[in-house]
Amino acid sequence: MARIAVIGAGMGAMAAAARLAVAGHRVVVYERTETYGGAVRRFERDGFRFDTGPGLLPLPAVWRDLFLKTGKEPLESRVEAVQVDPSARHVFADGTGAALPNASRAGVVAALDTALGADAGQRWGDFLVRAREAWDRTRRPLLEEPLWPNWRVLAEREPYPAVPHRRLLRTRRAGTLAEVGAWELRDPRLAALLESHALAYGLDPRTTPASAAVLPYMEHAFGTWYVRGGLRELARAVYERCLARKVEFRFGTEVTAVAEKDGRAAGVELAGGEVAEADFVVAGVAPGVLDRVAGDLVARGADEVPARRSAASRLTVLLALRGARPEGVAHRTVVHAPDRDAELASLFGPAPGAPARPTVTVLRPDDPALVPDAGHEAVVLSAAVPAASGAGAEPGGRAEDLIAAAEAAIPGLRDRLLWHEVRTPADIEEATGAAGGAVPAPALAAAGGRLLHPANGTRAPGLFTVGGWSHPGGGLPHAGMSGALVAGLIVEGPEFRGSR
């Protein structure tokens, strides 16, 4: 039995802790805040409850696998996960709208043909076929296996099979998500639908590789799910599974350094001066925090993926509304920006410019657990913003932008509004430690490797990284996969190649 110290109680860290405990190891989790879950938090006021992190769950199979591998109780015995249908309603800049069925290619094609005109759905359906090929080519190396030592193979090859396009007397293939939208989808509304999947992770579609086609494909193929009571209930279930497997949690305990002995990680040093010895250390923290606590132990060589930083964060507005949630409204509505170019300039620059009205996601769960009674509704608005934009700036103006956009999804919104709360990048930084409240995106192939994340193993024996800032990147499914990979590397050793 090995002693294992886990830094941070985020979702990936807890996933690793539960698996390692089941393998017979003694696991202690050190968390600087007073709670678990990382960015998966909850805000409560006046009988209303809101998710302040992710609100929907892609690929629930990842978490089902965790519960299957760590005990006899399945995930469904701890939380209720339900498919969201329609998957989303989209309101485009020209006022047209389309409600897309959950996990139904034929249904999506028909819905887009009806909403956007003949052939629009077929173009999107043909795109999904190509996106599936990119998914098939990258699924295992990007999600299910430790990062390859020859990771440059993933960095240099574009897995998306772009359609040849005649442009300026030359035949070209789309290399970015924006080019896929312009050249293959050939409708600004379909392009906006595509690009919204990148914007949700703070990725610039003008520079994001075409391989990001896997993001809408994952939603299409595996569906969109909601956890009754909110995603915080999933975090609670994972935490309780850790406790059931005798994982020890020490909250309000900051790790100041990774202890080293003979070039190997040998434990953690705590803020009070205590040194907790360990045979392995698993760090589930953001890059800047890792740099501070691990120093030279995580210095990366020229042949390694560099630590990845993100310039994007998220602004969230929580709305308490009087009046019941109307029957038949979509759980999720995406209200697209009225000026795509202004939005991208505002977010990504080259130098981020004046704020423009963003693409806003409106979540309206049909869930009695979130409201004081049936005569009220809890709504969450969110949009990508530059990291740190809320740390020293007044967020009120940006919150008004989100509320104004949400009126396209919720008629009479302002008349129903009781109060609202704003969660800024500063709040994300407080919860996760990520500088400026940056939010990690999933790992993607191509683009020279700049959208890959560092491997879970480090140059220091005994030191591993887990969670959104290491392989395979950000997002709830990826966090669960990261925990599985780290546990495999510790239990089975460096030859571990993932479950099959």
GUDORO-383121 format. One record per residue (C-alpha): x, z, y; residue in one letter. Coordinates in steps of 0.05 Angstrom, whole numbers, plus 5000, padded with zeros to 4 digits. Example, Ala and Ser with C-alpha at 12.3 -4.5 7.8 and 13.67 -1.06 7.14 Angstrom:
2
524651564910A;527351434979S;
//
This chain:
500
500050005000M;502949785067A;501750115135R;498849605183I;498049705258A;493049245293V;493449175369I;486549045398G;479549085369A;477148375383G;473347965332M;479447635301G;483148295298A;477348645264M;476548065215A;483848145195A;483348895191A;477348885144A;480748385097R;487248765097L;483749425082A;480149115023V;486948884997A;489049614993G;492849705058H;492350275107R;490049965172V;489750295241V;486949915301V;489350105371Y;484649895427E;486150035500R;478750025520T;473250485494E;469749975450T;470549405401Y;468948665403G;473648385456G;469547905499A;463348015456V;460148545500R;453248765522R;450248975589F;444049425591E;439649615649R;432349825656D;430749655584G;433948965589F;439848775544R;444448175554F;450347865517D;455947805568T;460447385522G;458346835474P;450846795464G;450346315405L;453946275338L;456745635310P;459045605237L;456146275213P;459246115145A;465846395171V;462747085180W;458747035116R;465346925080D;468347545113L;462647975088F;462847665019L;470347785013K;470148495040T;464348805001G;457948724963K;453348715024E;452448015051P;452247865126L;444747785123E;443948515102S;447148725167R;444548225218V;439147695222E;441847005240A;436746465255V;437445735271Q;435845525342V;431144925346D;431844515387P;439244615388S;439144485463A;435044165518R;439243765567H;437143635639V;441343075668F;443342935740A;437942395748D;432442875726G;431442605656T;431343095599G;432343095524A;431143625472A;435843535413L;433643785344P;438344255307N;442843935254A;438743295247S;442242635261R;435842235254A;432142715299G;437542695352V;437741935351V;430241895359A;430142415415A;435542055455L;432241375446D;425741665472T;428842035531A;434341555552L;432040875528G;432940425467A;439840435435D;442041075470A;440841475407G;444240955363Q;450440975406R;450641735400W;449441695325G;455041195317D;459541655357F;457842235310L;460041815251V;466841715283R;467142445303A;466042635230R;472142225211E;476242615262A;473443265233W;475143055162D;482242895182R;483543545219T;479044085189R;484044385141R;490344375183P;486844615246L;482045125217L;483445325145E;491045325137E;496745675173P;499645215226L;504244715193W;511744785205P;511544045222N;505944155271W;508243555312R;504643105262V;498243395289L;500743335360A;502542605358E;496842295318R;490042185348E;485042285291P;479042005328Y;477941275306P;476440985375A;472840325380V;477139755410P;475039625482H;476539015525R;478939265592R;482938915646L;484538325599L;487338815548R;484539135486T;484839895491R;482340485452R;479641125483A;484841665485G;480842205523T;473942475518L;472142175585A;474241485560E;470041575497V;464041705542G;465341125589A;467440595539W;463540765476E;457341145498L;456440715561R;451241155594D;452941705645P;447842165613R;450742085543L;457642185574A;455242825607A;452443065540L;459242935508L;463343245564E;459043875566S;462044075499H;468944065531A;466744415595L;463744985554A;470945155534Y;473845015603G;477044355582L;477743775629D;474643165595P;479142695635R;485342975599T;482343275536T;484042825476P;478842425440A;479842895381S;475243385419A;469642965389A;469843495333V;466543995381L;459743645385P;460443445312Y;461044175291M;454644345327E;451143735298H;453543845226A;452944605220F;447544765270G;446845285324T;444945995307W;442746625343Y;443647345320V;437447775331R;439048315382G;444647885411G;451647705389L;453848425402R;450148585337E;455148145300L;460848535331A;457549185311R;456648935239A;463948745234V;466149405263Y;461849785214E;464549375156R;471549575179C;469550315179L;466450245110A;473149975086R;476750585116K;479850225175V;481650745228E;480250585302F;483650925360R;480050745424F;482750875493G;489750795464T;494350295497E;500249995460V;506149925506T;511149615458A;512249375388V;517449805355A;523349435324E;528149615269K;533649135245D;530048545278G;523448695243R;516948965272A;516749695251A;510749985286G;507850085356V;509650515415E;503650825451L;502650985525A;503351735512G;510251635481G;508051685409E;511051185359V;506550985301A;510750695245E;508150095207A;510449585156D;506649025192F;503948945263V;498148475279V;497348325353A;490448095375G;491948055449V;492547535504A;499347185517P;501347605578G;499948255541V;503748005480L;509647835524D;509648545552R;509148915487V;513248465441A;518448175489G;524047825454D;520647895387L;515947335404V;520746885442A;519346185418R;524445665398G;524344935418A;521244755352D;515145215360E;508545115395V;509145475462P;504446035481A;498245695509R;495245915575R;488445715602S;486545585674A;479045655661A;474546255657S;467046365657R;461946625708L;455746945678T;449347145714V;444347605680L;437147525702L;431648035692A;424947675700L;417847925706R;412947555662G;413247385589A;417546825561R;413046215556P;411545945487E;415545335465G;421245365515V;428145195490A;432845765473H;438545385507R;438044895565T;444144545594V;443144345666V;448343815682H;452043795748A;449043335801P;456043065818D;460643015758R;466842815798D;465943395848A;465043885791E;471443655756L;475343675821A;472844365835S;474844615766L;481244245751F;483943915813G;489743685810P;488944265859A;482144605848P;477844445908G;471744715942A;466544995894P;461444475870A;455044605833R;457244665760P;454144485693T;450145105676V;447945355608T;441345745609V;439846195549L;432746445540R;432546815473P;425746955441D;427747655423D;423548295436P;429848715427A;432548465494L;426848655540V;423149295557P;416448995537D;412848345524A;411548245598G;418848105615H;424347605599E;431947665596A;435847035614V;443346905615V;446546355658L;453746145649S;458645625675A;466045475672A;470045695733V;477445715749P;480846335721A;481446905771A;476146595816S;472147245813G;478047725814A;479047735889G;473447295914A;466147435929E;462247155869P;455447175903G;455746445927G;457446185858R;452046605827A;447046285875E;449445605850D;447845805779L;440946075797I;439345455837A;441245015778A;437145445730A;430845295770E;430844615735A;430044985669A;425545565692I;420045345740P;418245905790G;424646275773L;425646615841R;418446875842D;419647205775R;426547495790L;426848255790L;434448315796W;440847985773H;447748205753E;454147795759V;459947815709R;466147495737T;472947295709P;475347985732A;470448305683D;473147855627I;480248055645E;478248795641E;475048695572A;480348245541T;486748335581G;487247585592A;490347435660A;485047195709G;479647255656G;482046625621A;478046415560V;481746075502P;479345415475A;479545185402P;485744835376A;485444075380L;489843535352A;493643005392A;495543075466A;502743225448G;500843905420G;498844215486R;492044405457L;494844725395L;495945475392H;502045855368P;502545995294A;500046665268N;506946845243G;512546985293T;520046955293R;520147705279A;518847895207P;512848345201G;509648135267L;503447685267F;498447465319T;491047385312V;485047185354G;483446655405G;490446585434W;493646415368S;492145905314H;486645635307P;484445825378G;478346065415G;471046115394G;467546595346L;468546165283P;475946065300H;476846815310A;474146945240G;478646405211M;484646695247S;483347375215G;483047055146A;489546685157L;493347305180V;490747715122A;492847165074G;499847115103L;500847875097I;497747955028V;500447324995E;506647205037G;509246605076P;507346115020E;499946245033F;496445585047R;489245795060G;483245885014S;480645294976R;
//
